[in-house]
C-alpha cells in the first residue's frame, strides 16, 4: 500500500484553493465572443460606435464600410479592473481576436485600452478610428496597431506593420510584418494574441494565419509598467478601425479577453525604500510584522489541520477497502490432494519414453 504524507495532501489542498480563487477573479472581467450577434450576451456587453455593425446574420462585426472616411469601433461595456486589494496587485491579461482587411491601404485595425475617465462617446465623431483620441496626446491610452498605411507624419515603417502606441500615434516600438511573411490586407483571416505579464511588465504581440497554432515566440514585445500608467483606474478595451480615404473594409470574427489575477497571499510585495525613509516607524512596523507573522502562522496551522484531516480520512478509507480479502465458503476451500505413487510414476515413465524417441 502506498504511503501518503501530510505535506502532499496540504500541497494538493493549497493548489485547489488557489485554482478556485483564480476562477473567481477571472469571471468578473473576462469575456468571449465567438460569433458576436449570435451570442446572448452580445447586446448587454458590447457597444458599437461609428459605422460598426453586426453582419452575416450575426456571425461577425463589420467595422468599416467600403467608402472613404469610414470608421467603427467595438467596445466592451463593462470596465476592466486590473488592480485588486489594498496592496494593489496588478493583474496580467490576455486577449485574442480574429480579423481580416481588404486589399486597400487604410489605417488598419487597433486593439485599444483606455482609462475609465476617457470619454468613449467621442469616438462617434472621430474620423481616424485607430487613434482613439491618441492624436490629442492622451497619456492614458494604449493601442496595438495593425497598420496598412505608411504615414510619414508618424514615422511608420511601411504599409504592413504592427506597433505599440502609448499616448501618441508615434509607435514606441514597431515590427515590419513583411519580414515575417505576413500580410495584413490580403483579405484573409488573421489571428492575433496580445498578452501582458504584470510580473515581468512585458507586453507581447503574436500573429498567425492559423487559429490552431499560437506562435511560441512573439512578433513584437515591449517592456512597460502599466500599473504606473493607469494607477488604480479601471479600463475599457475595444477594437477600432478606420479606412482613411480608401474603401478598405475590416471585419472582426471573434474576440475574447481574460484577466489573470494572482491572490495576494501567493506572492510578497516589493518594499518601497522611499516610503520607509519618509516614515521611519520601527515600533509600528514591528507590530505589523508581528501581526502578519501570526496571521501567516494561523493560515498554515489551519491548512495543516485541514490537510491532516483529509489525509486521515483517505488513509482510513484506503485501509478499510484496501486490506479487504475475498472470503471463500468453507466447502469451496482449497485442500491438499494426494497423488498415488503409481500414477506419478507412469506419468514420468511415459514422458521419458517420449523424450527418448526424439
N, C-alpha and C positions, 0 to 999 in steps of 0.2 A: 504494500500500500504506500502511495506517495506521501511524502512529508510536506506539510504546508506550514510556513512561518507567518507570524502575525504581521510582520513587515510587508509581506507580499499582499496580504489582504488589505492592509492600510493603503498601499500604493494603488491597488485597483479601486478602492473606495474614493481616494482622492481624485483619480482620473475621471471617475463617473461624475462626481460633484462638479469638477471643472468643466466637463463636457456639457452638462445641463446649464451651467451659468453662461457658457458661450452661446448656446442656443437661445437662451432668454434674451441676451443682449442683441443677437442678430435679428430677431423678429421685429424689433422696434424700428429699425432703419434700413431694412433690406427689401428688395422687390425684384420681381422677374416677370417680364412680358415677352412671351414667345410669339404671339400673334396680335398684340395690341388690341384692336377693336373687338376681337372675339373674346378677350379676357373680361370676366365680370367686374374686375376691379379697375378697369381702364378709366372709366369716366370719373370715378371718385379720386383717383390718384394721379392722373396725367392731365396737364394743361397744354393746349395747343395755342401757339401765337403766330401772327402773320399769316402766311399762305399755307401753313402746315394743315394737313387734313388726313383723315383715315381713308385709305384706298383699297381697291381689290377686295371688296366685301369684308373689310376689317382685318385683312391679312398683314398689312404694313401701313406705315405712315409716309406720305409724300411731303417733304419739307419745302420744296421749291417747284414752281411751275416752269414751263418751257417758254417763258417770256422774260425779257430783260428786267432787272431790278427786283426780282422775286426773292423773298427771304422768309424763312419759317423756323420755328423752334418747338421742341417738346421739352417740358419741364416737369419734374416730379413735384407734386404739390406740397408734400409734407417736408418740413425742414429736417435735415440730417444732423444728428447730434454726435459730434466727434469727440467731445470731452465728457468724461464720466467721473463722478465723485469729487470730494473736496480736494483730493491730491492731484486732480487734473490729469488723469490718464488719457492720453490722446490715442484714438483708435486708428488702426490700419483699415484700408478698404480696397476693394477690387470691383471693377466694372467691366462688362463685356457687352459688345453690340456688333451687329452685322449690318452692312450698308452697301450701297452702290451709287455711283455717279456716272452720268452720261459723258460723252466724249468732249464736250465743250470745256473751255477753261474759265471756271468761275472761282469764287472764293472758297469753295470746298465745304468741308464739314469740321465741326469742333465739338469736343466734349468740354463742357464748361462747368465751373464751380464758383459760385458767388456767395458772399456772406448774406445772412438773412436781411440785413439792413438795406441791401441793394434793391432798388425798385424794379422788379422784374417786368412790370407792366409797360415800361418804356420800350420794350422790345417790339411792340406793335408798330412803332414809328421808326424803327431802325432800318436803314437801307443796307447796312453792312452786317449781315447776320452773325458772321463769325466773331466780330468784335465784341459783342455783348457788353458794350459800354467801355471796352478797353481803350477806345480812341480818346476817352476822357481821363485816361491815366488813373483808372480805378485800381488802387493798390491791392484791394482785397480779392480781385477777380483773377482766377487761374484758368487757363484753357490749354487743351492739347489739340492742335490744329492739324487737319489733313488737307493741305492746301494744293490747289491745282492751278494757281495763277502766280506768276513771278512778279511781285510788286517791288520795284527797286526802292520805293519810298521807305519800305520797312526791312530792306536788306534780305529779301527772300533768296534762297539758294537757287531755286528753279520752279517750274510749274508742276512739280511732283515730289513733294517733301512733307515730312511730319515735323512739328516743332512744339516746344513748350513756351507758352506766353504767361508771364507773371506781371500783371498790372500794366501791360503795354502790348501793342501789336508787334513789337520787335521781339522776336523769339530769343530767349536766353540760351536755347540750345536747339539745334535742328539736325535732321538727317535726310540725305538725298535717297529717295526710295528706288531710284533707277539702279543704284549700285546693289540693291537687294533683289533685283528682278521683279519689282512690284510696280504696278501702275494703278493709280487711284481712279482715274476717269476713263476706264475702258468699258464701262457698263457691266462689269462682272461683280458678283457679290464678294465682299471682303469681310474679314473678321478681325476685330481688334480687342486686345486685353490691356487694360490700364490698371496698374497696381501701385499702391503706396504703402510702404512699410514704415510704421511710426518709429520702431526701434532703431532702424538704420537711417531714417529720414531720407528715403530714396524713392523716387517716382520712376516707374518703368513702363515703357510702351512696347507692345508687341502687335504684329500684324501678319496675317496669313490669308491665303485663298481658301483654306480648308478649315472648317469649324472643329473637325475631329483632332486636329494636330495643333496644339498650343506650343509655339516655339519655346525651346528651353532658354535661349538667350534673347534678351530684349533688343529691339532695333535701336532704341534710344533710352537712356537713363539719365536722370538729373537729380542731384542732391539738393534738397530743400527742406527746411523745417517749417512745415505748415502750421504747427502749433504757435509759432511766433507771429505768423502772418494773420491768422484768424483768431488767436487767443481762445476765448470761451464761446465765441459766437457760432450759432448753428449755420448750416449751409443749405443752399438749393443747388441741385445738379440738373443738367439738361444737355440736349444735343441741338446744335444750332447750325444753320446753313444759309448761304446767300450765293446767288449766281452772278453777282455784279451786273454787267450789262449783257451777259450771254444768255443762252437758252438752256443752260445746264440744269438738269433735274437731279434731285438727291432723294434717296429712299432709305428708310430705316426698317429693317425686318424683325429685329428682336433686340431686347435691351434688358440687362439685369445689373443690379448693384448690391454688393454685400459688404456689410460692416463687420469688422473683426475686432472686438473689444476683449482685452485680457483683464480678468478681475484684478482688483487692487492687491489682493493678498498673494498673487502669483509672482510679483517682482517688487524689488525695492525701488525707492525713488532717489534720484540724484540729489546730492547735497548742494545747496546754493551757498558758496562761501561768502558772497556779498551780504546775504541776509544774516548770516551768522555774525559777521563783523559789525553790522549795524545794530544788532540786537543781542549782545552777549548776556545771556541769562543762564548761567550754569546750573543754578538750583532748579529752575523751571524745566530746563532741558533734561536734567537727570530724573526729575519727577515724571516727565512724559515718557522718557525711555523706560523707566521702571514700569509704568502702566502698560506700555507697549509689550514689554517682556512678559508680564503676567497674562496679557491677552493672548499672545502667541502661545505661551505655555498651556493656557486653558484650551485653546484650539487643538493643540497636539494631544493633550490628555483626553479631550472629548473624542477626537478622531481615533486615538488608540483604543479607547474603550469600545467604540463602535466596531473597529476592526477586530478586536479580540472577541466581542460578542458574535460577530458574523463568522469568524474562524471557528469558534466553539460549536456553533450550530452546524456548520458544514462538516466539521470533523465528527460530531456526534452522529449525524445522519449517515455519513460515509461509513463509520464504524458499524452501525446497525445493519446497513444494507450491504456493505462490502464483505463483512465477515459471515454472512449467512451461507450455509452449506445445504445442498439438496439432501433431504432425508428420504431414503427409500423404505418401503414396507419391509417388515421382517421376512415375509415369505419370498420377497424378491431379492433377498440379500445374496451376497457372493460367498460361496462355500468352497472349500478346497475339494478337488476331485482326485481320487486315487486311480492311477493307471496301472493295469496289470502288467506284470513284467513281460509276459508272453507277447502282448500286443506291442509293447515298446520295442522288444527285440525284433519282431517281424518287420516293423517299420524300418529299423536300422538296416536289417539284412537286405530288404528289398532295395533300399536306396544305394547300398553298397554294390548290389548287383548291377543296377542301372549305370553307376559310375564306371564299373569295370567293363561294361560292354562298349563304352565310348572309346 
